Amino acid sequence: MLMVMSVAVLLMSLAAPSLIDLAPTRKGAIREVKLMLEKAQFSARKDNRVTFVAFTDDSPKDGEAKGRLYAIFREADPEIGTPPREDLTLENMPLVQVTRWERLPQGFIFARGADFEAMPGERFKTVMDSPYRRTFAFGIDDSQRQLTLPYFAFHPKGRIEVPPIVDSSFLNCGIAAGYYEASGRRILTGRRPGVRSEDDFAQGECLSLNRYTGKARLITD
């Protein structure tokens, strides 16, 4: 009996790290977002087309889609009879969807700037606070509709086109522990006290994009 119990404990100890690894974590979720941004930059260079990463905010009616989905789009190839390429802008150029809408793990949503602590007297911003938005084809079932969503745009050279240089403060993308209720109300489930203030801030992770290289780096501990 003791030998059987010893073997069982040994097997459980070996399996425990694997079971823990299966649980979604903030680091794992933000790593997936980083990989998507890197994929978008690579696509922009490879296809020589402006490439977009769109993020859902609170626009979708489906609570599971609110603030949790992201996808890559790129500038569509020009067709006969369409306006000259130089007459198109980032806001009106036709797009094709490159990836399906990926979803953050259950329990995580895209964060706003106010969810993170900044230096005293400063306001932190993320892509979710960005005023730069355009319409994207959205559909995770049989229905397709157009939603106006925040986004990053990569130039064919790999640098960031949107947000523009005058609004570089929006070059951040973060996630937080939380969800949206059916009513559309955003709930943060993981909070921590601030270091420089008495306010509470989200338990989350945040990436910062370099405008000129398009690279994303983790800026949270």
N, C-alpha and C positions, 0 to 999 in steps of 0.2 A: 504493500500500500504506500509506504514511504517512497519507494522508488518511482511508482506511478505518479505520485504527487510532485516529486522532484522534476520528472520529465515534463509534466504539465506546466509547472512554473517556468521552466526553462523555455518551453515553446511560447508561452505568453510573453515572456520578457523579450524574446526575439521578434515577436509579431507586433508588440506595442509601438515601436518607432514607426513601423509601416502604417499602422492605423492612425497615428497622430499625423503623419504626413498627408493622409487622405483628407483631413479636415481643412476647409478653406481658411487661408490666412491673409492678412493684409499684405504681407510681403509677396505672397504668391499672386494675389489679385493685381497688385500694381506692376508686377513683373510681366503679366500678360498684356497689360495696357502698353507697357514700354515696348514689348515685342511688336505690337500692332503699329505703333508709331514708327518703329524701325522698318517694318514692312512697307509702310506708306512711303517713307523716304526712298527706299530701294525701288519701289514701283515708279515713283516720279522720275528717277534717274534712268531706269531701264526703258520705260515707255516714252520718255521725253515729253511727258504731259504733266500738267499741274494735277496734283493728287491731294485729296481731302480726307480728313478723318472727322466724321460727324459724331456728335454725342447727344443722346436724348436727354432732355431736361424734364420738366413736368408737363410737357405737351401731350404725350400719348395718354389715351384714356385708360389703357390697360395698366394697372398698378405694377405689374411685373416688369413693364417696359419703362416706367418712369425713372429717369435718372440712372439707368443701369445698362443701356445698350450703346454700342459703338460700332462703326463700320467704315470701310474705306471706299471712296468713290474717286474716279479720275475723269479728267476732261475727255469727252467723247471724240472719236476721230471725225474730222470734218467730212461733211457730205456735200454732194453736188447741190447747188442752189441755196446753201446756207450762207449767212453773212460771213465776210472775210474774218479770219481768225483774229486779226488785230482790232476788229470792232467789238469783240466779245470782252466782257469783264468777268471777274471772279464770281460776281453775283448772278450773272445770267447765262454763263456758258453751259451748254448741255453736258450732262454727266452720265457715266455708266457706273454701275455698282460693281466693285471688285471683290468684296467679301460679303458674306452674309452678316446680319446683325449679331455680333457677339454679345454675351451677357456677363456682367460681373457675377461672381459667386453670390449665392443667397446670403443676405445679411449685409451687403455692401452697396453703396450708391456713390455716384460722383459727387465730390465735395465742392463747396463754394469757398471763396476766400475767407469769409468770416468764420469758417470752421477751424482755421489754423491761426495760431498765435504769431503775430508779426512784431517787429520792433516797436517800441512805444512811439505813438504818434504817427505810425504808418498803417496803411490798409492793404492787406494782402489780397491778391486777386487770382482767380483761376479762369480757365476757359468757360466755366459755367457762369461767370459774371460778365463775359465778353459781350459787347454790343454788336460784334461782327457775326451776323447770322445770314443764312440763305436757305432756300428750300431744298430738301432732299426727298427722294422717293423712299417711303417708309412702309414696310410690311413684314410682319413675322408670321402671318398666316396667309390665307388666300386673298385677303383684301390689300389693296395698295392705295396709299394716299400721300399727299405732299405735306411735310412738316417743316417749319422754319426752325432750324437748330443751330447751336453754336458749333464751331469747327476750327480746326487747324488746316492750313493749306501749305503744301510743300511745292516749291519751285522745281522745275526739271533739273536744276543744278544741285538740289538737295537742301537749300536754305528755306527758312520760313517766310512765306509771303503774307499770311494772315494768322494772327494779328499783325498789322503793319508796324514799322519801326517806331512810330509815334506812340504806340500803345504796347510797348514791350512788356509792361507789367502783367499782361494777361497770358504770358507764355508759361503757364503752370497748369498741371493737370493732377488732381488729387482724388482720392477715394476716402470714404468714411464709413464706419460701422453704423448702419441704419437701414431704413426702408421707407416706402411711401404707403400710407393707408389707402383704403379704397376711396376715401373722400378726397384724396390728393394731398393730404397733409404729410409733410416730411417729418420723420421721427429719427433722431440720432440715438442709438442704443448704447454706444460706447463713448464715454466722456472722461476727461481728465482735467484737473485744475491747471490754470495757467502758471507759468513760471514768473512772468513779468507783470501779471495782473491777477485780479481776483476772479476773473471770468473762467467759465468752463469751456473747453474746446474739444472737438471731436477726436476720437482715437482713429487716426488715419495715416495715410502715406501720401506723399506728394512728389511729383516729377517736375523738373524745370527744364525747358527746352532752350537750347542755344540757337539764337536766330540765324547765325551765319553757317553753322555746321548742321543744324537740324537734329543734333544729338540730344537725347534726354538723359538726365541724371537724377538719382534719388536725392532729395534734399531734406528728408526727415530721418530721424534716428530709428 
